[in-house]
């Protein structure tokens, strides 16, 4: 499938594959993340990026929850809980990191686990710690 351009911004082009679920929404969220990174750059703690992203998401007209709690169910029993950084429009989990250098696979596995436990199908793993904003889109 050929990527389709769904949005333009003065610094980047948002392109997605047609078959991605929530592709328009994730494109908007990714655009907000790029704007945050373009203005702040790397080097801050994760909480600073969360606060800046909240401003950009509000400006984009998106509804979101911060540190939403989900139960982890195993054999029909609750065995624990977890909190993800953001849930946008009840459709996308956004997990933010501020890590310099290579991102461990553990972060991707964390998002996959969050998606499975929450029954949300789409996640974004965003790293603000390097000179470029790194985005990984994850689906289950």
N, C-alpha and C positions, 0 to 999 in steps of 0.2 A: 504494500500500500504506500502511496506517495504522501509525504507530509503535506499538510494543508496549512497555509498561514491563516491564523485566526485573529491576530492582533499585531499592531505595530506600535512601537514606542520609540522615543528619540534615541535610545541607547541599544535597542535589541529588537529582534523579531521573535514573536512567540509562534512556534510551529508545533503541530501535534499530529499524531496519526488519527485518522477518522474513527477507528474502532475503539479508542480509549474511552472508557466511561468517565464522565465528569471532566472531559478535556477542556471545555470552555472555562469551567470554574478553576481548574488547576492552572490554566494559563493566566488567569487574573491573579491568583495567589502568587505564582512564580514572578509575575511582573512586579507585584508589590515587594517581594523579597529582593529583586534586583535593584529597585529604587532605594530600599533601605541600605543595601550594601554599597551602592554608588555614592550615597550621601555620607555614610558612617565609615566605610572601609572596614578592614579586619582589626582585631585587637581588643575588642570589648568583651565583657562577660555576656553569656547567653541572655541573661535577663534584660540587658540593654536592647538587644535585638528583638526580643519578645515585645517590649514596650513600644519600640519604633514600628514593628509590624502591626501591632494593634491599631496604631494611628492610620497606617496605610490601608488596612482592611476596612476600617470605618469609612475612610474617604472613598473607597471603592463601593461602598454600600453593602458590604457583606456582613452577615451575622456570624458570630463566633463565640465559643466558650473557651475559657482559659483553664488549664489543668483539670479538665473534665475527668471524673473518676469512673472507671469501669470495673465490674467484677470479673474475675477469672473463674470459669466453671470447668470442673473436671468430673466426669461421671455423674452429672446432674447435681453436683455439690459445689458451693462457692469455696474456693481454696485460697483466695486472696484478692487484692485489688491493685490497680495501677492507675496512674494519672498521666495523660499525654499533654504535651505543651499546648496544643490548640486543636479544636475541632471546628471546621468552617462549614457553615450551612448544613450541619449534621451529615455531611457527605464526604469530607476529606479530613484525615488526621494529618496534622503538620507537626513534625518533630524537628526542633531547631538545635543546632550544635554550633560551637565556636571553637573548633579544633584546628590547630596549625598542622599542615602536612597531610599525610595519608589518613583517610577515614577508615577505622577498623570495620570489618564486616559485621561486627557485633551490633553496630548502629542500624544496619539494614535488617538484621534479624529481630532487633527490638521493634522496629516499625511493623514488620510482618506479624509478630506476635500480637501487637496492639490491634492490628486490623482483624486478625482471627478472633480475638477475644471480644472485640467491640461489634463484630459483624458489619463493620464499615469496609467497603471494598477498595478504597483508594487512599493512598498515603503519600506524603511528600517528606523527604529527608533533606533538610536544608543546612548547609554548613557555611557560616559566615567567617570562619577563621582564616581563610587564605585570601590571596590578592583577588581572586575571582570567586563569586558566589557559586557554590556547587549545589546542584539540584539533582536528586534521584527521585523518580516517580515510581511508586511501588503499588502493584495491584494484587489482590488475592481473589 
